[in-house]
Amino acid sequence: MLELCCLAALAAQAPDPAPLTYADTRARAAATYPGLRAARTGVLAARARVAGARAWDDPMLDVSVWNLPLNQVEGALMPGMSASERATTFLMGPDMFPLMVMASQTFPFPGKRGARADEAQARAEEAEAMVEASRADLDRAVAYALADLHAGQEALRTVNGTLALMDTMVAIADGRVQSGLGRQADALATRAERETLLKDQLDLRQQQEVARARLAALLGVTPSAIGPVWESVRHVELPPRETLLQRALAARPELRAARAQVAAAVARARQERLAALPDVTAKVGYMVQTGGVPMLVSHGPLGALLGPADMVTVGVSVPLPVFYPFKQARSLEAARYDERRAAESADALIRVIQSEVDEASAAIRHAHDHVTLHEETLIPLSSSTVEATRAAYISGSVDVLALITAVRQMRSHHLERLTYEALYVRRLADLQRATGMELLAFDPSSPGGHP
């Protein structure tokens, strides 16, 4: 029990998490996210395969007893010999032991190793491009989570501010009822509206926890370690469409990966074409012939060691592509289809990129216009309406429903502005993802609440 109390005291004394910034959060996610580290490890593996693709095949070394004579077996079967003579003849063994040592090396047809290396290099470039794509996806996910977390905490502040206003309205309505100047229905309506705000407060807290958990997963920390976001997005003027498209087509990592796939398919097709051309295997052998027991008896140890004359064998061998039409022709056809498919996929990706740029640009302008409309017109008007309606309600000129409607509309405009602000960040992150341009910029915002 004492330990639990100590832990609770330490938790109470623990400092609040530091506020989050986009730059720091983005850098931390890039340094710790396992998916990005896995993509980088894949690049190392792909680069290692490039060196392996250029390597020669290993030489072959063959050691064998070659053309071993069996004269002792034939001699032991000769007619007219006694059993002891047959046994002695058999145990004497062969007259000689020929030992063949042969080494061979295959020399691939010119261009085969280069085609293999080109394919491996293209796969490595594809892996490198996908690392950049993973990093861009991670940056976008961080921006999404920060936008949702910021919008959630600002919306919660707005609701909390409205709750304070509703508490005042409840007190006024109760006072008017007690003094006989108001209706009980007005007091009940204000309390019902306050309970609706409490329900909205619960929903916003849950949405904020979801955004916090999503960001915590990107950073590899617990949700309790995620601090507040005191940064507001800076609205930017977008470059012309032609500039956006040029940057997207020049810097988009998926497009570089698609082009690397085309290069890999071309190299693979070249390998299939070259497969019909024969490799040459060069061989050199040396045969050592040593004498057996009979030669040892008749010529002594030196004569047995030297044996008959040694031999050297030199030769080459080439495969005959007799079955190539049945084995490789279909593979060549498939490789050509893969090459065509990769090229068409790259063309299709260009159209996807154009669509992403246009859709994100339109959505950014739409969200920016809504944010401007709410900040410059709707929110000031609704705030003025609330003040005027509250004064009219206190003087008895309007009923409480008019004041509740005015407060509800003001709250709605504040929440809509936050929704479009988050949408602006999301779509700007989408455009940044599509073009590779650094478009997202943030400024510290005041942590004060809304009315």
Phi, psi and omega in degrees: 000319179297321179296320179297320178296319179296317178296320179296321179294318178297318178298322180292329181274348183296137180292153178292150178300145181293148177301149183266142171239153182296318183296313181293317181295320179297316180294320180293319179297319180295330183277337189240347188290124185298324181298323179288321177296323178296319178296321178293323176295324176298327176295317179299319179295318180294321178293324178296326180290336179296314179295322178294327180291332180277348186288152175283159171291149181295143173291158180252138176238123183240126177237123183207153171276117194250128173057049183293120180289145180245041184294331181292329178290316180295319180295324180290346180262001180295143180287158175083010180258148177281170181297319181293324178293319178299315181296317180298317179298319182290319183286340177297335177080183182288162181291329183212161177237096179280121180249120182256124173244120184229135175242142180220149178222130179268130178253108182294155178299140182307131179105340183291312179296322178297320178295319177297317180294323178297319178295316180296321179295320178296322178294324177294319178295324176297317179297320179296319179295323181288336172297314178297323178294319178296320178296318179295320176298320180294318177300318180294319179297321177297315179298318177302310184295317178296320179297316180293320180294317178295315179296321180295316182289325177291321177296321179295321176296322178296314180295320178297319177296320178293325177299319178299320177294320180292326176300320177296318180295321178297317180297318179295316181296318178296320179296321179294323178294316181295328179274357179081010180262351182234173180257150178296329180297325179294318179296318179294322180295318179294321178294321178297320178294323178296320178294325175297321177295323177297322176295317176299324179298317178297317181295319181293323177296320178294318177298322179293322178294323178297314179296321179295318179294322179295319179290322178298322178295324178292328183265348181074034179233175176279152179302331181292342179275356181273120181271186179285168179243109178252042177236134175251144182292143176267123179287133186240159174268122185287144173295167177299158182302319181299320179294317179299316181293318179299316179293321180296316181288335181274328189246354186293119183295326179296328178289321175296322177296320179295320178293325175294325176296321176297314179298321179294321179293322177297315180296322179294318178297323178295323177297319180294323177292320181286344182297334180286342181274135190283144167275153180249129177249118178266138184230143172220133183225154178225125181253124176255125181246116177249148181283155178270199181297318179302318179290326177298320180289319187275328186243357179084173183300317181295318179295322179292323181291317180289322178060193176292179183297135174285166183226148175244135179241130177229136180191173176227156176219145178227144177284150175258118184284058181290319184259011180302315180302332182272333186260318190252341185298318179291327177295321177295318178297317178296322179295323178293321176295320178298321178297317179293319180297318180296319180294319179292324178295321177296319177296320179295324180295326178299318179292322177298317180297317178300317179295318180297318180296314182293317181294316180295320180297316179296317180294324178296314179297320179297312180294320179298317180297321180292318178299316179297317180299317181291317183290321187268337186234298191293314182292313176300319179296315181293325177294317177296322179296319178298315181298316180293319181292323179296319178296321179293324179291319180296324179280350178090011182283331180230161178273175186290334180297325177295320179292319178298318179298319180295317179294318180298320180292321178297315178298320180298320180293320177298315182292323177295321178299319179294323178297315180288331176295316177295321178296323178298315179298315181299312184288329175292324174294324176296318180292321176298320177295322184286327187254340186078005178275146177278097184254332182283128175218143185231152174236145177299136179249156181290135178279011179289161184267170176266160179289000000 
